[in-house]
Amino acid sequence: MVFQVGVSLSGETGIVRNMAFHPKIVKVDGLRVLLVPDDRQSVTVRVLVGTGSREEEIKDLGSAHFLEHFVFRGAKKYPYDIGEYVDQFGGLVDAYTSQESISFMVKMGRERLETAIDLVGQIVSEPLLPADKISKEKRIIIEEIKFRDDDPQMRAVRGLWELMYQGCRLARPLAGTYATVRGMRVDKLSAYMEKWFVPGNTIVGIVGKWESDEAVLGYIRQSFAGLLARSGIVPKKDVYSEPGSDKARIRLIRRLKMKQATVVLGFRSFGVGHRLEVARILLNIIFGGGWFSRLFKEVRENRGWAYSIGSWLEVLSDTGGVFVEAGLPKDNLARSVGLIKEIVFGLGERGKWAISQKDLDLAKECYKGRISLKYDSPERVLGSALYDLMFEGRIYSATDLKKKAEAVTITDIREVIETTLSEENLNLVVLGDYDKLPLR
């Protein structure tokens, strides 16, 4: 048994101090563990595995997402539905799959700390993956795919990813296809876990109150024994290579009897850890990420052309994007999209939409306030901390991020605009009842 308490990935010891978020970085036989002591009535255990849809072979699309569902069907020590078991104690379970990570979470009363750790450890170490239940799981996930296809926003966003990353693994459907889901087999799912669910590719995070760290680490050692026994090296991961582009890409997804047009725009950008990452966050706040943003105030409040409109960021280890989504009037699509593009391409100029120092100062205050709210809840920030530790090798405190925001200049904002929000980098998808797009 090897416990390395307070050891960061760089070998430095210590605790990251930050408001109510005081994580200790620990290693247990090569497994990274984030302990976050907090005096609360509950305990939250979350695990992050560094694999997702971009690591799948084409014939096995949806494997990561399928596992996210299927591990809750039971484990060696818990041969029954995990969600139902946790619910009997008033607890919660949660999980998600992305292009490059899978996460599982169990939250219970703090008196069940050992149980919560044991449950999470079991589902990533020794899940049953019962063959007699795989057919039912296939039906459930196929219904999920249908749901995603029927939802205009979800379908449009997926279409945008396909357009932006065509020819790359990032364009593949997260949940797989009807054919690949129907073809899922227990032996292939087990092989996927053996390959990717290894100590060096996994991080465990725990928020709650306990008597001693040594006891918690002992629980982890026991509960994650199956995963700790896998000595495999982390496989080489997919690396994104940005294609050259000299013109905008536009796509229509035709859907009859729609009363609105769902419009999404995307601009490829840099990945996590970039020196301008916080500048991009501030730009997004000004552009479309809040009530006082350009998009919300002009398109919705001033013109009344949308009920829902806004922008958001997607950040992966090696790429990212600035995205816009809006539900727009079906008979006013050209003018609405034209206004959005006018705002986008006018942010860095000196005209009506240009970002000023006053805008930047306001965005900084907004961002710092959001950071204060987020970091005041250790459970809420745990997922971000695990991701940062996985893909950057460090954890940011609230103070770190606020200092980064204060250091952002107008020049930084304009550099993000110039390298990201250009006409040739525009990807646009319209989902609606059109024979052809009525765009100028």
Secondary structure as UniProt FT lines:
FT   STRAND          3..4
FT   TURN            5..6
FT   TURN            9..10
FT   TURN            19..20
FT   STRAND          24..28
FT   TURN            29..30
FT   STRAND          31..37
FT   STRAND          42..49
FT   HELIX           53..55
FT   HELIX           58..60
FT   TURN            61..62
FT   HELIX           63..70
FT   HELIX           71..73
FT   HELIX           82..87
FT   TURN            88..90
FT   STRAND          92..97
FT   STRAND          102..109
FT   HELIX           110..112
FT   HELIX           113..125
FT   HELIX           131..133
FT   HELIX           134..150
FT   HELIX           152..164
FT   TURN            165..167
FT   HELIX           169..171
FT   TURN            174..175
FT   HELIX           178..182
FT   HELIX           186..196
FT   HELIX           199..201
FT   STRAND          202..208
FT   HELIX           213..223
FT   HELIX           225..228
FT   STRAND          249..254
FT   TURN            256..257
FT   STRAND          260..269
FT   TURN            272..273
FT   TURN            275..276
FT   HELIX           277..287
FT   TURN            291..292
FT   HELIX           294..295
FT   HELIX           296..302
FT   STRAND          309..315
FT   STRAND          320..329
FT   HELIX           330..332
FT   HELIX           333..346
FT   TURN            347..348
FT   TURN            352..353
FT   HELIX           357..375
FT   HELIX           378..391
FT   HELIX           398..407
FT   HELIX           410..420
FT   HELIX           423..425
FT   STRAND          426..432
//
